[in-house]
């Protein structure tokens, strides 16, 4: 056994962007949203991620702008802290330790109080939650402990949507739970309760789902499970409250939001339609349909120019004032189940897995964003319980990424018989996407269990499928789909079986000469040239769960994990069992770029990782307690540039990086770098400048910078002064505006930095003199060298008739001058 190293498990992206409501900056140019333990700042015009605010140790549960300073942001987390950020510079200003889990955060303009939802009695297993007021201490320390807490409501809903702060100074707080709406006035400390009956005469469901308050008037808007919206007024009187009922949604209202001035009310739900209700004339409503997925949250910008909707498919749509989508921020789509597993597109190096129903999503691991969706099923999906639909269950790429194979099955209730399709997609260079080539109905009589392409870059591609019908089939590409042989298609070339057992797994060797197929407890090895059965491995008993070949120097080994808790390794040269280890492995996969094998062992409470080479049963690396949840899928991703790791236990991370997906749809990876060592790419650092509007001053500076870059290669003495001017400009432009002195103070300094002083001119003249002197010194040095050569030359023989005639020094100098003259212009004549 080896000791555990310093490899850490980190979230690598793919977190939920729709977990909480997004927040616009005051000018509407940027959008802030939570993403797991981080907070991301996006540009609303370019969709680029500008900053990632890192500091929380658990999931961020709420963000709000600081009412006293619109360039600062409050955030709360399950780690029990409230943090204050300068989000434009990505700087953590202060941390307030509350000491209990925080589930939501609210701010008001009156005073230094914030409001949060916490579990009652700070008990993690508590089913009741309370709304508390938190007095943030005024301290110069960066970390402060909150001491003043007060409970406003001792029984509130866990959902942040069911609580809102009313009227802009923050005069009251409204919260809903079940069938009751509560209003609390902060100054008078008065409580009011508005009850509703469970159902009306028409059988509607009156349970509250969302609460929001008008920014200027005493009006509360509530959404209900039956799709109704109620506008409450006069709620500060126990018996005289009134409400107006609006109804368009056929299902529960998922969110409500007023515009910044309160002139419009926005609502959304499962219909994927944004409804805009003009305040005061609600009958003149407007719609924005076909947003792609159910609306989870709605946010509006303080300047009223933009609004955004967060959707259940982990997408944020930015919408302008004319109700048109102007930008889309798409995260990794998280479905109920990832049936296709994790695969890598060899062309784009993107992670490919299930996306929207019937789609494959291509997700960039480097940029943490979705590249595009590929519609596989090509059917319209209707989101309603009980309906039957085709869903994607298998997907695999060829070695070069030219071909994609997918399997789709009919899902739903009361299905009679199995309906299934195998589709082969070819990559088209013109459209830079995959185009459907062949559709095969019912490739097997039972469910398909595994797909794999032959790893050959020379021969025509070969696809092998295994099924529960006890068969494995070999599919080949043939250019005889029509009489003119102008198109190609896939046909079945060979069918194999073994005593009627169910075929469960298949894989090709690294040189594509052998095919291994598992039939329940037996592993069979087939030769790919003739498809002859060469060997069977049937010891020890146990159904095969995973099957893989070794790579590179370990290509002669075949490994399999069984459901009875063992790993078996066979040597293909001797056809004997090389070793056997007792380990309950749920995932076993080989790295195509190295000879290492990764095995995930899932226990009752945690999951462990073992990395080893097939030639030895001893692991080279062990990582215990990788995560508390069960690991569903894993994949090795080749690196563009190999890492330089000196520790022998970390060599498996040099050429590839291991990613895995948990049951909670969390995408994680193994890294040797701490978050502090991960520097932000230069493109992200400059994204703020790129997203700003171009001004004449910016154009002037851009030309000046370009000129300075062109003149950088010229080594002149005045360059040092220009460098000082560039530094002055850079310091002026990159310093936050709110900390700069007055413009009158900076004007003289800025102009002086652009002027060339007399000393610089004299230095330039001096440089010319230095050049002249250097030329003279070169001439003198050449003379000295020639004199030395003459001294070392042998004297001529006294009896020789050819005695060389020695030139004068003036003649030698004239010859050197003529030799240096350029006569290339003569060739042009």
N, C-alpha and C positions, 0 to 999 in steps of 0.2 A: 504494500500500500504506500502511496505517496502523500505528502502533506498538502493541505489545501493552499493554493497560491493566492495572489492578490488580484485575481481576475474577479471583477464585480459584475453583477447582473443589473442591467440598466434598461429602462424603457426607451425604445429607439424611435418612438413616434407611433402614429396610428391611434392616439388617444382620442377620446370623444370631444369634438368641438361644440356639440350641441348639449353638453351636460348642464350648462347654466346659460342664462341670457347674456348675449354679447353686449358690449358697451361701446358707443361711439365717443370719439374725442370731441372737444367743444367746437372745432372747426369742421368736423365731419370728414377729415382727410384720412383718418386712421380708425381701425376697429380693433378692440381688445376682446379676447375670448379666452376661456379657460381650456387647458389641454392637459389633463392628468395632473401631475405635480407642477406644471408650468403654466405661464400666462403668455400668450402670443399676441404680438402687435402686427396687424396686417395693414397694408395700404389699400384703401377702398378703390383706387383707380387702377393699380397694377396687379392687385391680388398677391403681391409678394409679402413674405414674412420679414418684417423689419427687425424686430427684437424678440428674444425669448427670455422672459423674466424667470430666473431660477433662484430658489431659496427655500420654498416650502418642502417639508419632508413627507407630506402626504397629499392626498387629492385636494385640489383647490375647489372650494364649494361656493364662492361668491366673489364678485368684483364690483366696485362702485367708484366713480370719480370723487375726488376730494372736493366738497362744496366750497371750501375756502381757497382752493388753488386748482384750476382746471388742468394743470400740467402734472398733477399727481393722482395716484390711484391707490385705493384701499383694496386689500384682498384678505380673505379668510380661508382657513383650511381645516381639515380634520386633525391636523397636528396641534390644534389649540392655540394658534397664533393669528394675529392680525398684522399685516405688513403694509407699510407705506412706501410707494415706489415713485421714482421719477421715470415714467415709462418712456419718454422720448430718448433719454440717455441710457436707459436700461440699468438704473442704479437703485439699489435698495437703500432707502433713507432711514427707516426705523422699523423695529419689530416690537409689537405689544404682545406679551404672553398673557393669555386669558386663563389657561389651565383646564379647559374643557373643550370637547369637540364642538366645532362651529359648522352648522349645516347651511346657513344663509346669512347674508349681510345686507343691511339697509342703512342709508345715510340721510341726514336732514341738514338744512342750512343753519338751523338755530343751535349754535354751541358746538362743543367738541364731543357730543354723544353719537355713538353708532348703535345700531340695534342688530341683534343676531338671534337665530334659533338654535337652541342647544338641547340635548337629551335631558330629561328631568333627573335631578340628583346626580348628574354626570355619570349615569349608568349606561353602559354600552348595550345592554339587553333591554333597556327601557322601551316601552311602546308609546310613551307619552313624551311630549316635547313642550318646551316653554320658550316664550319670547322675552329676551332680557335687554336692558339698556346698559351700555358699557360706556363709562366715562374714561376717555383716553387721557392719560396723565401728560402734562406738559413738562418734558424733561429733555436735557441736552444729550442724555445717553442714547446710544443707538439701540439698546435693548432695554425695555421697560416692562414692569410687571403691573398688570391692571389690578387695582384693589377695590374700585367702586363699581359694583354690580347691583342692579335692581331688577326684579321680575315684574313685567308688565302683564303678561298673560301666562297662566300656569298650565294651559292645555290648548295647544295650537296644532295645526296640521304640519306634518313634516315637509310638505312641498313648499318651496319658496314662492310659488305663484299665488298661494292663498293668503299672503300678507303683503300690505303695501302701506307706504307713508303718504298721507294726504296733504295737499296744498303746499305750495312751495316753501314757505318758511318751515314747514313740518308741524302743522297744528294738531294733527290727529293720526292715529294708526288704525287701519282696518284689517281685520283678519277673519277668515271663515274656516269653519270646521263642521263637516257633516251638513246639517240643515240650518246652521246658525251663523249669522254675521254679527261680529262684535266690532264696536268702535270705541276707541279710547282717546280722550282729549288730553294732550300732554300737559297743558298749563293748569286746567281745572281739575285734572285727575278723575274725570267722570267717565263711567262705563255705560254703554248702550248695547242692547242685544236685540237683534231682529230675527225672529224665527220664521221658518217656512215649514209647511206640511210636506210629508214624504212624497205624496203624489197629489195631483190635482184631479179635478173631475174628468179631465181628458186623459188621465193615466200617464202624465209626464213625470220625469224624474228630476226633482228639484235640488239634488245634492250639488254643492258648490265645487267648482273645479279651479277657478281662477278669480283673483280680485285685483283691480287696479283703480287708482284715484285720479280725478281730474286735476291738472296742475294749478288751476286758478280758481275754480268754483267748488262749492261743496256738493260734489257729485261722485258717487262710487259706482263703477261698472263691475258687474259680476257675471261670470260664465257658469253654465250648469251642464249636467250630464245629458240632458235631453236636447242640447243644442241651442237653448234659449240664452239671451243676454238681457240682463236687467240693469237699468239705470236708476239708482237710488238717490232720493233727495229728502231733505228735512229729517235726516236720520238722527239729529240731535234732540228729537222729541219722541218720547216713548210710544205714543199712540197716533202721531200725526205724520209718520213717514209715508212717502209715496214712491212709486217706481213705475218706469216705462219698460215694457217688454218688447224685445226685438227677436225675430226668429228667421234664420236662414239655414243654419247648419243642421244636418240631419243626424249628427252624432255629437258627442261631447265637445264643448268649446275648450280647446287646448291652451289658448293664450289670448290675452287682450292687451292693448297698449294705446294710450292717447298720444297724439302728436305733441310737439314741444309747446305749442300755443294752446292746445286743447281744442282745436277746431275740428279734428277728425278722430274717430275711434276705429282702430284696426283690430280684426279678429281672424283667427285661423283655427283649423282643425284637421281631421283625418281626410278631408276632401282634397287636400293639396291646393286650396284656393284661398287667396288673401282677399278679405272683404273689407272695404273702406266705407265707414258710415259717417257722413257729415254730421257734426254735432249740432243738434237742433232741427235738422231736416233729414232724419234717418231713412226716409223712404227713397231718397236719391242716392242709393248706395252704388258703389263701383266694385269691379272684380278684377283680380289678376289670377287667371286659372292656370292649370297645368304646370305647377311648380315642381313636379317630379316626385314628391313624397309628402307625407303628413307633416304639418307645421307644428313644431315643438315650442318655439319661442318667437316673440316679435319684439324688436327694439327700434327706437327712433332716435335720430341725431338731434342734439340741442339746437342746431341752426335750422332744422326743419327741411333740409335739402335731401336727406336720405333716410331710408329705413332698411332693416334687414330681417330676414326670417331664418330661423334655425330649423332644420328638418331632421327627421328620424334616421335618414340615411347618412348622417354625419356631414351635412352640407349646410353652408351659409350662403344665402342669396342676398345680394345687395341691390336694392331697388331705389330708383330715383323718384322725384316728386310726381312724375307723370305716370307712375305705376308701370315702369319698364325695368326689367332686370338688366343692370349695368355690369355686374361682376358676380362671379361664383367662386367661393372658397370651398374646395372639396377635400375632405379628409378621407381616411380609409373607411369604406362602407362596412358596417358591422351588422351581419345578419344573425339569425338564430343559430345557424350551424354552418361551419365551413366544411362542406362535403368534398370539395376538390382537393383539399390539402394545400400546402404551400409549394409553389414551383417558381422557377426563375426563367424569365424570358431571355434567351441567349443574346438577342439583338439589343434590347433596351436596358438590360440588367435590372429590370423592374420585377418586383414581387407580384405574382399573379395568384389570385384566389377568388372565391365567390364574392360577387358584389351585390347589386340589386337583383331581385329574383329573375333568373334566366340570363344573367350577365356575368362576364368575367371582368374584374377590375385589374388594371395595371397600375401598381403603386410604386412610386419612387422612394426608395429607402434613404437616399442621400438628401433629397429636398423635403421629405415628409409631406408629400402631396400626391394626389391621384393624377396620373397622366391621362388616362382615358378609359372608357368602358367599351367592351365588345359584346354586342347583343348576340347571344348564341341561340336562344330559343326562338327569337323573332315572333313572339306572341305578345299581345297586350295583356298586362297583368292587372287584374281587378283585386283590390285589397278588401276582401270580405271573407270572413270565417266560413269554412265548409265548402268552399269552391275548389274544384280540381284544377290543377295547373301543372305544366311541365317545369321541372327544375333541373339545374345543372348538378351532376353528381361526380363526374370525373373529368380531368383535363391533364394533358401532358404535351410537352414540346419535343421536337426533334433536336438533335445535337446542335445544328447550326441555326435553329429557329426558323427554318423555312416552312415547317409544317406544324399544325396544332390539331390534336385529336381530342374530341369531347364526347361525353355520353350524357344524355338527358333522359329522365324518367318522369312518368306521370305521378304526381303527388296529390294527396288529398284523402278525403273520406269516401268510403263505399266504392272503392275501385275494384272492378271485376276484371281480373287478368292483368298482366303486365304489359305496359306500353313503353317502348324504349327506342332511342335512335342513337346511332354512332355517326358523328359528323367529322369529316376531315377538311381542315382549312389550310389554304396556301397563302403565304405572305406575298403580297403584291407590292413591287417597288414603286409603282406609279402612285398608288393611293397611300402607301406606307401603312397598310393595315392588312388584316387577314380576310380573305375572300373564301366563301364556301365553295369547295370543290366536289365533294361526294357526300351523299346522305345514305346511310344504310339502316333500314328499318329492321328491328329485332335481330341484331348481330348474334345474340345468344337467346336460347329459350328461357333462360333465367337471368338474374341480375349479373351485371359485369362487376367483377371483383378487383381487377387490376389492368392497367395499360402500361406499355413501355415501347419506346422506339429503339431500333438498333443504333448503337453509337458508332456509326460509320459515316465519314465525310466523303468517301469516294464512291461507293456503290449507291444504288437507288435506295430510298428509305424503305424500311420494313417496320410494320406495326404488329405487336402481339397483344391479344386480349384474352383474358381468362374469365370464366363464368362459373356460376354455381350449377350449371347444367353438366359439369364434369368435363368440359372441353376447353382447350386453348386453340385459338385460331391465329393464323399468320396472314396478314393483309399486305399486299404488294402493290406498288404503283405501276400501272401498265398504260402504254400509249396506244391503246386500241379501243377507245370508247366509241369511235365512229369509223366509217369506211375510209375517210380521208386522213385519219390518224393525226388530226390537228389538235386534239385535246386528250387529256389523260384522266384516268380515274383509278380508284382503288378496288381491287377484287380480292376474294379469299383464295389464297394459294395453298394452304395446308391446314388440316385439322388434326389435333392430337388429343389423346386422353390416356388415363391410366386406371384401369380396373373400375371405371365408373365413379371414382372419387371426385369430390368437388375441387376444382382448381381455385386456389386462393391467392397466390402471389407469382410474379414472374419478373426476371431481370436478365440483362445481357452482361457478359463478361466485358472487360475493358477493351479487348481486341475484337469483340463481336463474333468470335468463333464459337461460343457456347451460349446456350440459353438454359437457364434454370427455372423450372416450374414446380411449385409446391402443390401437392394434392393431399390436403388435410395433414396427415402425419408423415407423409413421404415426400422427399425432394428428388426430382428427376432432372437429369442433365442431358440436353439434346445438342447435336451438332447442327449448326445453322446452314451449312452447305447442302447437306442431304436430308436434314430433319430426321436423323436416326437417333434413337434412344441409346445413349452411351453408358449411363450409370444411374443407379438409384441409391439414395441414402435413406435408410429407414430406422436407424438407431440413434438415440434412444427414443422411446415413444413419447408422443406429445404433439398436439396440433401446431402447425407452423403459423406463427403470428407475423414475423418479418423475415425478409430474405434479401441478401445483398452480396455482391462480389467485392473482393479487395481490389485496390487500385495500385498502379505503379509497381513497386517492388513486391507488393503483397497481392499481385493479381492471381496468384495460384491458389488463393484461399476462397472458400465459400462459407458464409456465415448465415445462421438462422437462429431466431429466438422462438421459443415455444410458450404456449400458454400455461405450462406447468412450472415455469420459473427457471428456465435454463437457456444458456447461449451455447450453441454448438458450432465448432469450426472444423471444416473438412479440408484436407489437402488434396487438390485435384490431380496432382502428379502421382500420388500414391493411392488415391481413392480411399483414404482412411481418415478416421476421426483424429484430428490433430490435438484438440483439447476441448474441455467442456467446463463451464463455470455456472454456478448456481446464482442466478440473478433474474428477477422478475422484470423483464424489459418490455415496455410498451411501445417504444420507438427505437428503431435501429437503422442508421443510415450512414453511408460512406461519403467521404469527401472526394469529389472528382479531381481536385487539384493537389491532393496529397494522399498518403497512405493511411490516414487516421480514420477511425470509426467512432461514432458517437452513439451512446446508448443512454436513454432516459428510463430510469426506474421509478415508477410511481407507487408510493406507499399510501397508507391511510391518512397521513397528515401532511406529507410533503413529497417533493420530487427531487431525486438526485441525478447528477450527470456523471457518466464515466466515459473517458476518452482513452482509447487504446489502439495498438497496432495488432493486426490479425496474427502476426507470427508469435506473439507472446500473450498469455492470458492476463498479465499484470497491467493494470491501467497506468498511463503516464500522467493522467490528471483526473482529479475527483473534485466535484463541486457539490457539496451537500446543501439541502434546503434551498434549491434553486427558486422555488416558489411554493406557496401553500396550495395552490390549485393544481389540478391535473394538467399536464402538458398534452395538448391535442395533436399538434403538428410541429415539425421542425424542418429546417433546410439549411444547407451550407451555401453561402453566397461568395463566389470568388472575388478577391480584391483586385482593384485596378493596379495598385502599387503594393507589393509585399511589405509587410511590417518588419521592423528590425527588433526582434525580441531575443534576448540573450538567454533567458531561463529555459532550460530544456523542457520543463513542464508546460511552457507556453508556445512551443513550436507549432502546435496544431492551429494556432491563430495567425500564423505568418501569411499564408496564402489565401485563407478563407476566413469568413466570419459566420458564426452559427447563430441563427435566428430561430425563435420558437414562439408558438401561439398558445395561450392558456385557455382554460374553459371560459373565462370572463372576457374573451376576445382581446386580451392585452398582448401586444407584440413586444417581445423583449429580446435582448441579445447579450453577449458576453464581451466585455471590453476591459483592457488593461489601463485605460486612461481615466483619470478623475474628471468630473465636470469642469473643474478649473483649468485643466490642461487642454480642453477642447476649445480652440479658438474659433471665433466666428469668421466664416469666409469673408473675403474682401468684398464680394458682390453684395452681401447682406449689410456690411458696414456702410457701403455707398448707396444703398437702396433709398435711404432717406433723402439724400441729395437728388437722386434721379427722379423721385416722385414729386419733387417740388416744381412749381411752374417756372419756366425759363423767363428771366428778366433781362433787360439790356445790360445791367450790371453783371449778371451771370455770364452773358455772352462775351462781354469785354474781358472778364477774368479767364474765361475758357480760352480765348485767343491768346491771352498773355501766357497762360500755362503751356499751351501748345508751342509757342515760340521758345519758351524757356526749355522745354524738353528737346527742341531741335538744336538749341545752342549748347546743350549740356555737354556734348562731346568735345566742344572747342575749349581747350584748357587755356583760358586767358585769365589774367589777374583780376579783371573786373568781375569775374564769375562769383567770387566770394561775396561781393556786395549784393549781387542779384539774389544769391541764396538767402542772404539775410532778409531781403524784401519778400521773398517767397514765404519764409518762415513767419514773417509778420502778418502776411495775408492769411496764411493758414490758421494762425492763432486767432485772428479776428473772426474768421468764418466758422470755425469749429467750436468756439466758446459759446455756451448757451446764452441767449439774448437777455435773459432775466438776471444774469450775474455780471453783465458788461457794464462799465462806467458810461457816463453820458457821452453823446456823440461829439460834443464840443471838446471834450478831453481827448478823444481818440483821433480827431481830425488832423491835428498838427503831427502827431506821431505817425499816422498812416501816410500822409503826404511826404514826410521826411524819409520814410522807408522806401518810397519809390524814386527819390532823387538820387543822382550820382554825385557824390561829393568831389571836391577838388583833389583830395588825397587819392581817390580812385583813378582820376585822370592822370595825375603825376605817376601813379603806380603803373598805368598803362604805358606812359612814355618811357618810364624806367624799364618796363618789360621789353620795349623795342631796343633800348640800348643794350640790355642784357643779351638779346638775340644777336645784335651786331657783334658784341664781344665774344659770344659763343662761336660765331662763325670764324672770327679771327683766331680764336684759340684752336678751332678745328684745323685751320690752315697751318698754324704753327706746329700742331701735333703731327700733321701729315709730313711736314718738313723734317721734324725730328725723327719720325719713323723711317723715312727714306734715307736720312743720314746714317741711322744705325744700320740699315740694310747694306748701305755702301761700305760701311766699315767692316761688315762681316763677309763681304764678297771677296773671293780669292784674288790676289793680285795677278795681272796678266804676265804671262811668261816673257822674260827678257828677249828670248829669241823668236818670239811670235811677231809676225808682220801686222796682224790685226790688233791694233791698240785702240781701245775705245776712247772717244773724245768726251771729256767731262764738260757738262753745261754749267752755265752760271746760275746763281740762285734766282736772279730776275727772270731768266728765260724759263726756268722750271715753274715759277709762279704763274707766268703767262700761259704756259701749256696746261696747267691745272685749271686755270680760268676757262680756257677754250674747251677743255674736256667736259666741264660742267654745263656748258651752253647747250640748250635744247635745239637740235636741228630737225626735229620731226616734221616741221612744216614743209620741208623740202619734198617729202614723199607725196604730199598733196599735189605738187606741180607735175 
